[in-house]
Amino acid sequence: TISQEKQKESVDVRESLQEVIASYEILAKAKNIQMDIIMEETCFVYINREALQKVFSNILSNAIHYTTEGKRIRICMLDGKIGIENECTPLSEEVLSQIFKAFYRPDFSRNKKDGGTGLGLYIVHDILTHASIDFSFVPSELGMKFTIECPNDQHVES
């Protein structure tokens, strides 16, 4: 994608994530969604800053959109792993096998008024794959959990 062609730098992941969380707090509050946030030491990844923020933005936007009013989202950054988990009905294996494809929208979200182009997770997949960052999106005890593994940034200038 175009965003990968822009300048890459060593990005403070916690700082980036906090900025994106701040921009979604009002939306979460409007749906009466509680955001539980636990962040320990940060990690750094060599990536375009806007691209990383787009990743977090797409994941958080989905988490808020698919979390029932009054439920919660847990955002955890520990030991180089970022977990964004939302309280919802877990996705089926069939939906999960398609979820990162361009323009894919699960049957329950095909209604145009719900917004969404079916490109959010495709973009997330594209950015993380190009940056060689491992991730997973799986059912969890709360509902669904997106996990991103921070590689040790080898590009940090000393």
MIVO-376591 format. One record per residue (C-alpha): residue number from 1; x, y, z. Coordinates in pm, 1 decimal. Each point is the difference from the previous one (the first is absolute). Layout:
BEGIN
<pt num="NUM" u="X" v="Y" w="Z"/>
...
END
This chain:
BEGIN
<pt num="1" u="0.0" v="0.0" w="0.0"/>
<pt num="2" u="95.0" v="363.0" w="-37.4"/>
<pt num="3" u="49.8" v="48.5" w="374.8"/>
<pt num="4" u="286.8" v="-250.3" w="1.4"/>
<pt num="5" u="187.2" v="205.3" w="-255.0"/>
<pt num="6" u="10.1" v="298.1" w="233.0"/>
<pt num="7" u="279.5" v="45.1" w="247.1"/>
<pt num="8" u="53.2" v="-276.4" w="250.2"/>
<pt num="9" u="136.1" v="77.7" w="342.2"/>
<pt num="10" u="37.6" v="-155.9" w="340.7"/>
<pt num="11" u="-346.3" v="55.4" w="149.9"/>
<pt num="12" u="-86.9" v="-5.4" w="370.6"/>
<pt num="13" u="-289.5" v="-245.3" w="-8.4"/>
<pt num="14" u="-153.8" v="99.2" w="335.2"/>
<pt num="15" u="0.9" v="369.8" w="-92.3"/>
<pt num="16" u="-160.3" v="-76.9" w="-335.9"/>
<pt num="17" u="-263.8" v="-225.3" w="156.3"/>
<pt num="18" u="-81.8" v="257.2" w="270.9"/>
<pt num="19" u="-58.7" v="268.2" w="-265.5"/>
<pt num="20" u="-243.0" v="-225.4" w="-186.3"/>
<pt num="21" u="-178.6" v="-106.7" w="321.0"/>
<pt num="22" u="-48.2" v="366.2" w="90.8"/>
<pt num="23" u="-171.4" v="62.5" w="-333.2"/>
<pt num="24" u="-248.8" v="-286.0" w="63.7"/>
<pt num="25" u="-84.2" v="69.2" w="364.7"/>
<pt num="26" u="-301.2" v="218.9" w="-86.9"/>
<pt num="27" u="-140.3" v="-263.2" w="-236.0"/>
<pt num="28" u="39.5" v="-271.1" w="266.2"/>
<pt num="29" u="-162.0" v="224.3" w="261.0"/>
<pt num="30" u="-293.2" v="65.8" w="-235.4"/>
<pt num="31" u="-65.5" v="-376.9" w="-13.1"/>
<pt num="32" u="59.3" v="-32.0" w="375.1"/>
<pt num="33" u="296.7" v="-229.3" w="-70.8"/>
<pt num="34" u="259.5" v="-21.7" w="273.8"/>
<pt num="35" u="361.6" v="-2.6" w="-119.1"/>
<pt num="36" u="232.3" v="-184.7" w="236.8"/>
<pt num="37" u="354.3" v="107.7" w="-86.7"/>
<pt num="38" u="316.7" v="-159.9" w="136.5"/>
<pt num="39" u="328.4" v="116.9" w="-148.9"/>
<pt num="40" u="340.7" v="-95.6" w="125.6"/>
<pt num="41" u="331.3" v="84.3" w="-166.4"/>
<pt num="42" u="-18.1" v="98.5" w="-361.5"/>
<pt num="43" u="163.1" v="-163.4" w="-298.1"/>
<pt num="44" u="119.8" v="153.4" w="-324.7"/>
<pt num="45" u="-71.9" v="-115.2" w="-352.9"/>
<pt num="46" u="155.6" v="118.0" w="-323.2"/>
<pt num="47" u="-302.1" v="111.6" w="-199.5"/>
<pt num="48" u="-171.4" v="304.3" w="-142.5"/>
<pt num="49" u="-166.4" v="173.5" w="299.8"/>
<pt num="50" u="-327.3" v="76.8" w="-184.0"/>
<pt num="51" u="-21.2" v="-359.9" w="-120.9"/>
<pt num="52" u="31.5" v="-132.0" w="357.1"/>
<pt num="53" u="-264.2" v="245.8" w="119.2"/>
<pt num="54" u="-228.3" v="-114.6" w="-282.8"/>
<pt num="55" u="42.9" v="-358.7" w="126.2"/>
<pt num="56" u="-97.6" v="97.2" w="354.5"/>
<pt num="57" u="-280.9" v="221.4" w="-126.8"/>
<pt num="58" u="-155.9" v="-276.6" w="-212.8"/>
<pt num="59" u="22.2" v="-256.9" w="280.4"/>
<pt num="60" u="-142.9" v="236.7" w="263.5"/>
<pt num="61" u="-274.0" v="121.9" w="-233.1"/>
<pt num="62" u="-107.6" v="-362.1" w="-60.9"/>
<pt num="63" u="22.8" v="-82.7" w="371.1"/>
<pt num="64" u="-231.6" v="289.9" w="86.7"/>
<pt num="65" u="-234.6" v="-68.0" w="-292.7"/>
<pt num="66" u="-42.0" v="-369.4" w="85.4"/>
<pt num="67" u="-14.8" v="33.8" w="379.2"/>
<pt num="68" u="-350.3" v="6.0" w="141.5"/>
<pt num="69" u="-101.3" v="316.0" w="180.0"/>
<pt num="70" u="95.3" v="-12.5" w="368.4"/>
<pt num="71" u="271.3" v="-264.7" w="-47.9"/>
<pt num="72" u="378.0" v="46.3" w="2.4"/>
<pt num="73" u="321.3" v="4.4" w="-198.8"/>
<pt num="74" u="328.7" v="-105.4" w="157.2"/>
<pt num="75" u="319.8" v="151.7" w="-138.5"/>
<pt num="76" u="314.4" v="-153.9" w="139.0"/>
<pt num="77" u="365.1" v="60.7" w="-80.8"/>
<pt num="78" u="229.2" v="-242.8" w="181.7"/>
<pt num="79" u="328.0" v="-171.4" w="-88.5"/>
<pt num="80" u="10.3" v="134.6" w="-354.4"/>
<pt num="81" u="-354.5" v="-112.9" w="-79.7"/>
<pt num="82" u="-298.3" v="224.0" w="-62.8"/>
<pt num="83" u="-339.4" v="-155.1" w="56.1"/>
<pt num="84" u="-326.7" v="169.9" w="-91.6"/>
<pt num="85" u="-286.6" v="-215.1" w="120.9"/>
<pt num="86" u="-368.1" v="82.3" w="-21.9"/>
<pt num="87" u="-308.0" v="-144.3" w="162.3"/>
<pt num="88" u="-210.1" v="-145.4" w="-281.4"/>
<pt num="89" u="-121.8" v="-322.3" w="-154.7"/>
<pt num="90" u="312.8" v="-177.7" w="-134.9"/>
<pt num="91" u="26.2" v="-24.2" w="-378.6"/>
<pt num="92" u="-44.4" v="-339.1" w="-164.5"/>
<pt num="93" u="288.9" v="-186.2" w="-165.5"/>
<pt num="94" u="-163.2" v="72.6" w="-336.1"/>
<pt num="95" u="-6.2" v="377.4" w="60.6"/>
<pt num="96" u="355.3" v="-4.3" w="141.5"/>
<pt num="97" u="129.5" v="-176.2" w="-312.0"/>
<pt num="98" u="-127.7" v="291.9" w="-214.1"/>
<pt num="99" u="40.6" v="299.8" w="232.5"/>
<pt num="100" u="329.7" v="133.3" w="-143.6"/>
<pt num="101" u="-117.1" v="-7.9" w="-363.6"/>
<pt num="102" u="-69.9" v="328.6" w="-178.3"/>
<pt num="103" u="-364.6" v="109.4" w="9.6"/>
<pt num="104" u="-102.9" v="-293.5" w="218.1"/>
<pt num="105" u="-280.5" v="79.2" w="242.3"/>
<pt num="106" u="-162.9" v="-270.3" w="211.1"/>
<pt num="107" u="-367.9" v="-63.8" w="-79.3"/>
<pt num="108" u="-107.4" v="170.7" w="321.3"/>
<pt num="109" u="170.1" v="326.3" w="-104.0"/>
<pt num="110" u="-102.1" v="24.2" w="-364.7"/>
<pt num="111" u="-247.5" v="276.7" w="76.6"/>
<pt num="112" u="139.4" v="317.2" w="-159.1"/>
<pt num="113" u="-127.7" v="218.9" w="285.4"/>
<pt num="114" u="245.6" v="-179.3" w="230.5"/>
<pt num="115" u="279.4" v="163.3" w="-196.9"/>
<pt num="116" u="316.0" v="-188.9" w="-73.7"/>
<pt num="117" u="146.0" v="-79.0" w="-338.1"/>
<pt num="118" u="144.0" v="-338.5" w="84.9"/>
<pt num="119" u="347.9" v="149.1" w="-40.2"/>
<pt num="120" u="101.8" v="66.4" w="363.5"/>
<pt num="121" u="145.7" v="-339.1" w="88.7"/>
<pt num="122" u="133.6" v="-43.0" w="-353.5"/>
<pt num="123" u="201.9" v="320.9" w="51.4"/>
<pt num="124" u="109.6" v="-114.9" w="348.7"/>
<pt num="125" u="117.2" v="-332.9" w="-148.8"/>
<pt num="126" u="181.1" v="176.8" w="-283.9"/>
<pt num="127" u="185.2" v="247.1" w="224.2"/>
<pt num="128" u="102.0" v="-255.2" w="264.6"/>
<pt num="129" u="104.3" v="-259.5" w="-258.1"/>
<pt num="130" u="216.3" v="251.2" w="-189.8"/>
<pt num="131" u="162.3" v="105.9" w="329.0"/>
<pt num="132" u="63.7" v="-368.6" w="91.5"/>
<pt num="133" u="-202.0" v="35.1" w="320.2"/>
<pt num="134" u="-176.6" v="-313.3" w="126.8"/>
<pt num="135" u="-363.8" v="27.1" w="100.3"/>
<pt num="136" u="-304.1" v="-213.2" w="69.5"/>
<pt num="137" u="-373.9" v="51.3" w="26.2"/>
<pt num="138" u="-169.0" v="-277.1" w="195.5"/>
<pt num="139" u="-297.9" v="-71.2" w="227.4"/>
<pt num="140" u="79.2" v="68.5" w="367.7"/>
<pt num="141" u="-165.1" v="-27.8" w="340.6"/>
<pt num="142" u="-151.3" v="347.5" w="-48.4"/>
<pt num="143" u="-96.0" v="-38.7" w="-367.3"/>
<pt num="144" u="267.0" v="80.9" w="-258.9"/>
<pt num="145" u="363.6" v="95.9" w="47.1"/>
<pt num="146" u="242.5" v="163.2" w="-242.5"/>
<pt num="147" u="362.4" v="-52.9" w="104.5"/>
<pt num="148" u="302.3" v="172.2" w="-151.5"/>
<pt num="149" u="353.8" v="-112.9" w="82.0"/>
<pt num="150" u="257.8" v="276.8" w="11.6"/>
<pt num="151" u="317.6" v="-123.5" w="-162.6"/>
<pt num="152" u="318.7" v="125.0" w="160.0"/>
<pt num="153" u="73.2" v="305.8" w="-211.0"/>
<pt num="154" u="339.8" v="-49.8" w="-156.1"/>
<pt num="155" u="-5.7" v="348.9" w="-153.9"/>
<pt num="156" u="24.8" v="210.6" w="314.0"/>
<pt num="157" u="267.2" v="262.4" w="-39.7"/>
<pt num="158" u="220.9" v="27.9" w="307.2"/>
END
